[in-house]
Amino acid sequence: MAALAEKLGVALHVGRADVAEKAAREKTNLEDAGRRARYGFFERLAKQGVVDVVATAHTMDDQAETVLAHILRGTGIAGLAGIHPVAEHAVRPVLTFRREELRKFLRAQKQSWREDATNRDTTRVRARDAQKIAAVAGQRIQSGGD
């Protein structure tokens, strides 16, 4: 990431956290604790005046997975909103693009795709649910939605 940030001329800010300890302390899962740690880090950077905004790479696929996961867990109205395009100091500029569109764009730019390894770790509920949701959605798209 450091080399890419330097190539693009953008600042790189790195934070570290003991997510397992945070999860145990907050009595939550690793994914939730990790997300809270990341967004807490972003918020601290913004409050310190180091950044104005932080851009994340959530895509339309992430949005669909999030909304469907919320529905499966029995969400209320707020959960149906899914991932907000702008929330506090986080912006999500590629939320209207499909993951595959973003991958094609990156390939054309000769830039590699980077993904958190936990997204493929099906021992984690979020990853397991996302794979199931993607499989069902893919089947419906291929069959014309019937």
C-alpha positions, 0 to 999 in steps of 0.5 A, spaced: 500 500 500 505 504 501 508 504 494 501 505 491 500 511 495 507 514 493 505 512 486 499 516 486 501 522 491 496 521 496 498 520 504 498 513 507 496 513 514 497 506 518 493 504 524 494 498 528 489 495 533 488 488 537 482 487 534 481 480 538 482 483 545 477 489 542 472 483 540 473 480 547 472 486 551 466 489 547 463 482 547 462 482 539 465 478 533 472 480 530 468 483 524 464 488 528 470 489 532 475 490 526 470 495 523 469 499 529 476 499 530 477 502 523 472 507 523 474 509 530 481 510 527 478 514 521 474 519 526 481 520 530 484 522 523 479 527 521 478 530 528 486 531 529 485 535 522 489 530 518 484 528 513 478 531 511 475 524 509 476 517 508 474 513 501 472 506 502 472 501 496 465 498 498 461 496 491 454 495 489 455 488 491 457 490 498 451 494 499 447 488 496 450 483 501 449 488 507 442 489 506 440 482 505 444 480 511 440 485 515 434 482 512 436 475 514 438 478 521 431 481 522 433 488 521 428 494 522 427 500 517 434 503 518 438 496 516 434 497 510 438 503 508 445 499 508 451 502 507 450 510 506 454 513 500 457 519 505 457 517 513 461 522 517 468 522 515 467 516 510 465 517 503 464 511 498 465 513 491 464 506 488 458 504 491 454 505 485 459 500 481 459 492 481 465 489 484 466 486 477 466 493 474 471 495 479 476 489 477 475 490 470 477 498 471 483 496 475 486 491 470 485 496 465 489 501 469 494 495 471 493 495 478 491 489 482 485 488 486 486 488 493 481 484 498 481 482 505 483 475 506 477 474 511 472 476 506 474 468 503 474 465 510 467 461 511 469 460 518 466 467 519 459 468 519 459 474 514 463 471 509 459 465 509 453 469 509 456 473 503 458 467 499 451 464 500 447 471 498 452 472 492 450 464 489 443 466 490 443 472 487 448 470 481 443 464 480 437 469 479 441 474 475 443 468 470 435 465 470 433 472 468 430 473 475 425 468 475 
